[in-house]
Amino acid sequence: MPLDFTAIDFETANSSNASACAVGMARVRDGRVVATAGWLIQPPPGHDRFFEINVRIHGIEPEHVADAKTWSEQLGDLTDFAGSDVLVAHNAGFDMTVLRRACEATGDVHPPFEYVCSLQVARKLYDLESYRLPSVAAAAGFIDFAHHDATADALACAHIMIHAAELVGAKDVAGLAAAASVRVSRLEGAVPVTDQPALLFV
């Protein structure tokens, strides 16, 4: 099996994990990035207030998403881009919870994606003072990207996984996860979970 996966990153409007306001994705085929995509999202009703701290971090304001697709309207685009790929995210627990909670808020159904956390991989395979996305990306040779731009962050995450696979000689995501002793997890159907503050600083 080749090193195929889709890296994904969400930005949120506030501390609710359902408040997705942007998504970025990077498709990897045979260890190379072959496509990227990203767009703004109107957060689900009830989760659409923009907190000042979030705006300071990613620069997205309410007027920027006024004409964007709603979560429900864009979900098909997201799932079409990802297809049946394993998803990868830096601090994947956060991004997968955003996907699950936004679907729960709107009554939508997402596929049961498998996913791997590049943050967990990095902690096992790199010796760094910081495992925030820019630090790990730099160690992987990917520098000077617009951190907290969702597409740029997804691309950085993709390059981390590609570099990590090269380090251990892994041919696919399962082999990389095994070499790093991390799990390939599965995002099950939407179930109620307690909102946790969005972890914005990875």
HELIX and SHEET records of a PDB file:
HELIX    1   1 GLU A   52  HIS A   58  1                                   7    
HELIX    2   2 PRO A   62  VAL A   65  5                                   4    
HELIX    3   3 TRP A   71  ALA A   82  1                                  12    
HELIX    4   4 ALA A   92  THR A  106  1                                  15    
HELIX    5   5 SER A  118  LEU A  125  1                                   8    
HELIX    6   6 LEU A  133  ALA A  139  1                                   7    
HELIX    7   7 ALA A  150  VAL A  168  1                                  19    
HELIX    8   8 VAL A  173  ALA A  180  1                                   8    
SHEET    1   A 7 LYS A  69  THR A  70  0                                        
SHEET    2   A 7 ARG A  32  GLN A  42  1                                        
SHEET    3   A 7 ALA A  20  ARG A  29 -1                                        
SHEET    4   A 7 PHE A   5  THR A  12 -1                                        
SHEET    5   A 7 LEU A  87  ALA A  89  1                                        
SHEET    6   A 7 GLU A 114  CYS A 117  1                                        
SHEET    7   A 7 SER A 185  ARG A 186 -1                                        
END                                                                             
